[in-house]
Amino acid sequence: MSEFGERLDKSFKQAAEIAAGAAKPGTYRITTYDDDGNATVVADFSEEFLAQIDAEIAAEREAEKEKLQAESPATAQSG
C-alpha cells in the first residue's frame, strides 16, 4: 500500500473511533491487540500533552547546546 493509502486508512480508522465515541479528536492512542483481535488501549496522549513534551525536549537540547558552547572557549583557552 502506498504512503497515501496508509495515511488514508489510518484516518478512516481514527474517524470510526471518533464516530463511535471511543476516541477524542486530537488524541494519539497506543493500542495493543490480543490473539482474538480485541483492542486494549495502553496509553492516550492529547496534542497538548505531546506539544508540552516536545517543548521540554527542545528546551533540554538548547540548554545542552549552550552548555557545550560555554565549555568550548574554556577548553580552547586552556590548551
NORJO-V601772 format. One record per run of one state. SS is the DSSP state (h for helix, s for strand, l for the rest). FROM is the first residue (numbers start at 1). LEN is the number of residues. If there is no record, write none. Layout:
ss;from;len
SS;FROM;LEN
SS;FROM;LEN
This chain:
ss;from;len
l;1;2
h;3;17
l;20;7
s;27;7
l;34;5
s;39;8
h;47;32
l;79;1
